[in-house]
Amino acid sequence: MASMRDIRRRIRVVKNIQQITNAMKMVAAARLRRAQERAETARPYADKMFFMLEKLSRAATQVEHPLLEVRPEEKIAVIVIGAERGLAGSYNVNLMRAVLDMLKDRDPETVKLLLLGRKACTFFRRRPYPIVFSSSLPATNIQFADVREAAVTVRDLFSAKEVDAVYVVYAKFINAAIQRPTVLKLLPIEPPTGGKEEEKSVDYIFEPDPSHLFGRLLPSYVDTQVFRAAVEAVASEHGARMTAMTSATKNAGEVIDELTLSYNKARQAAITKELLEIVGGAEALR
């Protein structure tokens, strides 16, 4: 059995850890509230733009634009939005596993990676996939300018036919306990299949002409979807960290209880031993 001094030292160490994890939990909770609001605000606009462009691209079948060109998918670009910091449980592991599952049947030379978040950069720096762009993400108050360069880069790659498709992999924010790794095909925009007959027969009147309209909407669509994914990823990271730190704080409390019990048992045994020695000594003097 460990000595009482050793047990006291362990209790102090675990209590310090508990204080740190509890403080990190509160910081993550505060940041999560703001990030969640940003994510919920960005969703409606991004979703509406996605559905609108799907319908318009189906109606304007004669429009030619580099971002609408469908080609055999031989080379792809993947935007990976990972965590900026650690101590977020299995968040980053699950996300990187989703990326590797997506790329497992592809030749690394046919893949171009654009990495957002330090953890994604660290992970893929040791992998054989070419990295054409990398950047960190702010932990709070993410802005459109923080992801614009990545969005412009993938647009240029697709327009120049250096890649045939563009994907975004990020963690969709469900709630503080659930972050779902998601693969979104960003380019090319493909008209939806199926649907109601009345939707198929809709005839749109374009003003200005479709080419000019798509020339303005498509770059904005790409930028919006990348920003939306980044906002979701930041909220997911804070949610995962809050959940992980809550669990760590709880586990530290359980360890403290166990160590306190061990300390009390050791103290009781020491007192009992001293009493027996006193009694034994008294008996010997009789």
VOBAPA-209279 format. One record per residue (C-alpha): chain; z, x, y. Coordinates in nm, 3 decimals. Layout:
["A" [Z X Y]],
...
This chain:
["A" [0.000 0.000 0.000]],
["A" [-0.082 0.123 0.350]],
["A" [0.204 0.230 0.573]],
["A" [0.332 0.004 0.850]],
["A" [0.205 0.248 1.113]],
["A" [-0.144 0.239 0.960]],
["A" [-0.141 -0.140 0.948]],
["A" [-0.033 -0.162 1.313]],
["A" [-0.316 0.072 1.410]],
["A" [-0.566 -0.144 1.223]],
["A" [-0.436 -0.458 1.392]],
["A" [-0.481 -0.299 1.737]],
["A" [-0.837 -0.193 1.653]],
["A" [-0.936 -0.538 1.523]],
["A" [-0.776 -0.709 1.824]],
["A" [-0.983 -0.488 2.055]],
["A" [-1.295 -0.581 1.860]],
["A" [-1.201 -0.949 1.882]],
["A" [-1.163 -0.926 2.260]],
["A" [-1.505 -0.761 2.291]],
["A" [-1.684 -1.014 2.069]],
["A" [-1.514 -1.303 2.249]],
["A" [-1.625 -1.167 2.587]],
["A" [-1.981 -1.122 2.458]],
["A" [-1.975 -1.476 2.323]],
["A" [-1.882 -1.616 2.664]],
["A" [-2.150 -1.410 2.840]],
["A" [-2.413 -1.524 2.588]],
["A" [-2.303 -1.887 2.629]],
["A" [-2.340 -1.867 3.007]],
["A" [-2.683 -1.707 2.980]],
["A" [-2.787 -1.952 2.710]],
["A" [-2.729 -2.252 2.936]],
["A" [-2.964 -2.113 3.199]],
["A" [-3.223 -1.998 2.945]],
["A" [-3.215 -2.332 2.765]],
["A" [-3.285 -2.514 3.089]],
["A" [-3.583 -2.286 3.153]],
["A" [-3.717 -2.343 2.801]],
["A" [-3.684 -2.721 2.821]],
["A" [-3.850 -2.720 3.164]],
["A" [-4.144 -2.507 3.048]],
["A" [-4.223 -2.712 2.736]],
["A" [-4.375 -3.031 2.885]],
["A" [-4.623 -2.848 3.109]],
["A" [-4.731 -2.607 2.835]],
["A" [-4.769 -2.887 2.577]],
["A" [-4.972 -3.107 2.812]],
["A" [-5.202 -2.820 2.903]],
["A" [-5.252 -2.741 2.534]],
["A" [-5.345 -3.098 2.441]],
["A" [-5.562 -3.142 2.749]],
["A" [-5.765 -2.830 2.680]],
["A" [-5.805 -2.929 2.315]],
["A" [-5.958 -3.261 2.417]],
["A" [-6.169 -3.114 2.695]],
["A" [-6.305 -2.839 2.472]],
["A" [-6.406 -3.106 2.219]],
["A" [-6.578 -3.315 2.487]],
["A" [-6.755 -3.026 2.660]],
["A" [-6.932 -2.894 2.351]],
["A" [-7.206 -2.726 2.552]],
["A" [-6.972 -2.519 2.766]],
["A" [-6.986 -2.146 2.707]],
["A" [-6.685 -1.936 2.800]],
["A" [-6.562 -1.608 2.650]],
["A" [-6.221 -1.759 2.571]],
["A" [-6.379 -2.048 2.377]],
["A" [-6.604 -1.841 2.153]],
["A" [-6.524 -1.883 1.784]],
["A" [-6.605 -1.578 1.573]],
["A" [-6.526 -1.465 1.218]],
["A" [-6.166 -1.347 1.231]],
["A" [-6.199 -0.979 1.146]],
["A" [-5.980 -0.827 1.417]],
["A" [-5.678 -0.988 1.578]],
["A" [-5.429 -0.924 1.856]],
["A" [-5.067 -1.030 1.809]],
["A" [-4.814 -1.071 2.086]],
["A" [-4.468 -1.017 1.934]],
["A" [-4.176 -1.133 2.146]],
["A" [-3.862 -0.976 2.002]],
["A" [-3.503 -0.938 2.114]],
["A" [-3.412 -0.720 2.408]],
["A" [-3.070 -0.623 2.269]],
["A" [-2.889 -0.619 1.937]],
["A" [-2.575 -0.794 1.812]],
["A" [-2.771 -1.116 1.756]],
["A" [-2.718 -1.155 1.382]],
["A" [-3.035 -1.187 1.175]],
["A" [-3.244 -1.302 1.470]],
["A" [-3.464 -0.995 1.503]],
["A" [-3.484 -0.935 1.126]],
["A" [-3.617 -1.287 1.064]],
["A" [-3.870 -1.255 1.344]],
["A" [-4.003 -0.917 1.229]],
["A" [-4.024 -1.047 0.872]],
["A" [-4.242 -1.335 0.997]],
["A" [-4.474 -1.086 1.168]],
["A" [-4.501 -0.864 0.860]],
["A" [-4.570 -1.166 0.637]],
["A" [-4.851 -1.262 0.871]],
["A" [-5.001 -0.912 0.866]],
["A" [-4.940 -0.816 0.502]],
["A" [-5.299 -0.880 0.387]],
["A" [-5.461 -0.713 0.687]],
["A" [-5.575 -0.357 0.739]],
["A" [-5.357 -0.210 1.016]],
["A" [-5.672 -0.087 1.190]],
["A" [-5.783 -0.450 1.239]],
["A" [-5.462 -0.541 1.425]],
["A" [-5.363 -0.473 1.785]],
["A" [-5.001 -0.535 1.881]],
["A" [-4.862 -0.631 2.218]],
["A" [-4.484 -0.603 2.212]],
["A" [-4.232 -0.768 2.441]],
["A" [-3.864 -0.683 2.396]],
["A" [-3.706 -0.349 2.310]],
["A" [-3.624 -0.441 1.950]],
["A" [-3.987 -0.527 1.876]],
["A" [-4.097 -0.196 2.031]],
["A" [-3.843 0.000 1.826]],
["A" [-3.936 -0.176 1.502]],
["A" [-4.313 -0.137 1.523]],
["A" [-4.307 0.215 1.660]],
["A" [-4.244 0.325 1.302]],
["A" [-4.521 0.106 1.157]],
["A" [-4.892 0.189 1.123]],
["A" [-5.016 -0.091 1.352]],
["A" [-5.176 0.020 1.682]],
["A" [-4.970 -0.078 1.987]],
["A" [-5.183 -0.148 2.295]],
["A" [-4.904 -0.280 2.518]],
["A" [-4.525 -0.276 2.522]],
["A" [-4.265 -0.391 2.771]],
["A" [-3.904 -0.498 2.795]],
["A" [-3.791 -0.848 2.890]],
["A" [-3.516 -0.938 3.137]],
["A" [-3.209 -1.088 2.975]],
["A" [-3.175 -1.345 3.252]],
["A" [-3.406 -1.529 3.490]],
["A" [-3.735 -1.436 3.322]],
["A" [-4.030 -1.476 3.556]],
["A" [-4.401 -1.536 3.506]],
["A" [-4.474 -1.186 3.635]],
["A" [-4.274 -1.038 3.344]],
["A" [-4.537 -1.150 3.089]],
["A" [-4.850 -1.173 3.299]],
["A" [-4.971 -0.821 3.215]],
["A" [-4.950 -0.894 2.842]],
["A" [-5.139 -1.222 2.889]],
["A" [-5.412 -1.055 3.096]],
["A" [-5.444 -0.780 2.835]],
["A" [-5.507 -1.022 2.546]],
["A" [-5.753 -1.219 2.755]],
["A" [-5.948 -0.903 2.827]],
["A" [-5.938 -0.796 2.461]],
["A" [-6.073 -1.131 2.345]],
["A" [-6.336 -1.158 2.620]],
["A" [-6.459 -0.806 2.542]],
["A" [-6.485 -0.900 2.170]],
["A" [-6.244 -0.626 2.073]],
["A" [-6.048 -0.891 1.883]],
["A" [-6.162 -1.222 1.733]],
["A" [-5.834 -1.412 1.759]],
["A" [-5.504 -1.389 1.942]],
["A" [-5.166 -1.497 1.805]],
["A" [-4.819 -1.516 1.954]],
["A" [-4.512 -1.472 1.731]],
["A" [-4.181 -1.577 1.879]],
["A" [-3.859 -1.760 1.792]],
["A" [-3.876 -2.124 1.897]],
["A" [-3.545 -2.245 2.037]],
["A" [-3.411 -2.546 1.845]],
["A" [-3.043 -2.515 1.933]],
["A" [-2.778 -2.244 1.960]],
["A" [-2.752 -2.217 1.582]],
["A" [-3.121 -2.253 1.489]],
["A" [-3.407 -2.033 1.611]],
["A" [-3.730 -2.083 1.420]],
["A" [-3.985 -1.795 1.392]],
["A" [-4.315 -1.946 1.503]],
["A" [-4.676 -1.824 1.485]],
["A" [-4.899 -1.978 1.754]],
["A" [-5.274 -1.926 1.758]],
["A" [-5.356 -1.869 2.121]],
["A" [-5.728 -1.790 2.114]],
["A" [-5.985 -1.918 2.057]],
["A" [-5.895 -2.274 2.154]],
["A" [-6.024 -2.494 1.876]],
["A" [-6.073 -2.872 1.910]],
["A" [-5.834 -3.074 1.692]],
["A" [-5.965 -3.220 1.368]],
["A" [-5.908 -3.582 1.278]],
["A" [-5.733 -3.821 1.515]],
["A" [-5.801 -4.176 1.626]],
["A" [-6.156 -4.297 1.660]],
["A" [-6.103 -4.410 2.018]],
["A" [-5.993 -4.058 2.108]],
["A" [-6.308 -3.912 1.951]],
["A" [-6.533 -4.140 2.150]],
["A" [-6.384 -4.060 2.493]],
["A" [-6.652 -3.946 2.735]],
["A" [-6.523 -3.725 3.017]],
["A" [-6.683 -3.687 3.358]],
["A" [-6.626 -3.333 3.482]],
["A" [-6.584 -3.259 3.850]],
["A" [-6.652 -2.978 3.925]],
["A" [-6.888 -2.880 3.642]],
["A" [-6.731 -2.792 3.302]],
["A" [-6.808 -2.420 3.327]],
["A" [-6.631 -2.386 3.660]],
["A" [-6.340 -2.602 3.543]],
["A" [-6.287 -2.409 3.221]],
["A" [-6.322 -2.082 3.409]],
["A" [-6.011 -2.175 3.606]],
["A" [-5.812 -2.355 3.335]],
["A" [-5.848 -2.122 3.037]],
["A" [-5.690 -1.808 3.190]],
["A" [-5.408 -2.025 3.323]],
["A" [-5.364 -2.179 2.979]],
["A" [-5.324 -1.838 2.813]],
["A" [-5.075 -1.722 3.075]],
["A" [-4.876 -2.045 3.046]],
["A" [-4.850 -2.032 2.667]],
["A" [-4.734 -1.668 2.671]],
["A" [-4.475 -1.746 2.938]],
["A" [-4.354 -2.051 2.746]],
["A" [-4.314 -1.843 2.429]],
["A" [-4.121 -1.574 2.620]],
["A" [-3.885 -1.830 2.773]],
["A" [-3.822 -1.983 2.430]],
["A" [-3.760 -1.637 2.284]],
["A" [-3.505 -1.545 2.552]],
["A" [-3.316 -1.870 2.493]],
["A" [-3.329 -1.810 2.117]],
["A" [-3.190 -1.458 2.156]],
["A" [-2.893 -1.578 2.360]],
["A" [-2.830 -1.861 2.115]],
["A" [-2.839 -1.624 1.819]],
["A" [-2.607 -1.379 1.994]],
["A" [-2.359 -1.652 2.088]],
["A" [-2.354 -1.776 1.729]],
["A" [-2.314 -1.422 1.591]],
["A" [-2.033 -1.336 1.831]],
["A" [-1.857 -1.665 1.758]],
["A" [-1.866 -1.580 1.389]],
["A" [-1.751 -1.222 1.457]],
["A" [-1.459 -1.345 1.669]],
["A" [-1.356 -1.587 1.395]],
["A" [-1.381 -1.318 1.127]],
["A" [-1.176 -1.078 1.339]],
["A" [-0.906 -1.343 1.370]],
["A" [-0.897 -1.383 0.992]],
["A" [-0.868 -1.007 0.945]],
["A" [-0.583 -0.996 1.196]],
["A" [-0.402 -1.272 1.005]],
["A" [-0.446 -1.082 0.678]],
["A" [-0.325 -0.755 0.832]],
["A" [-0.029 -0.929 0.994]],
["A" [0.066 -1.075 0.658]],
["A" [0.038 -0.729 0.498]],
["A" [0.249 -0.582 0.780]],
["A" [0.519 -0.845 0.734]],
["A" [0.525 -0.783 0.359]],
["A" [0.551 -0.406 0.413]],
["A" [0.826 -0.457 0.672]],
["A" [1.014 -0.691 0.441]],
["A" [0.982 -0.441 0.156]],
["A" [1.109 -0.162 0.381]],
["A" [1.409 -0.369 0.492]],
["A" [1.484 -0.468 0.133]],
["A" [1.465 -0.103 0.027]],
["A" [1.706 0.000 0.304]],
["A" [1.949 -0.276 0.207]],
["A" [1.938 -0.168 -0.157]],
["A" [2.006 0.190 -0.056]],
["A" [2.303 0.082 0.157]],
["A" [2.442 -0.135 -0.120]],
["A" [2.381 0.144 -0.372]],
["A" [2.560 0.393 -0.150]],
["A" [2.855 0.156 -0.100]],
["A" [2.884 0.104 -0.474]],
["A" [2.882 0.480 -0.532]],
["A" [3.177 0.529 -0.292]],
["A" [3.397 0.285 -0.481]],
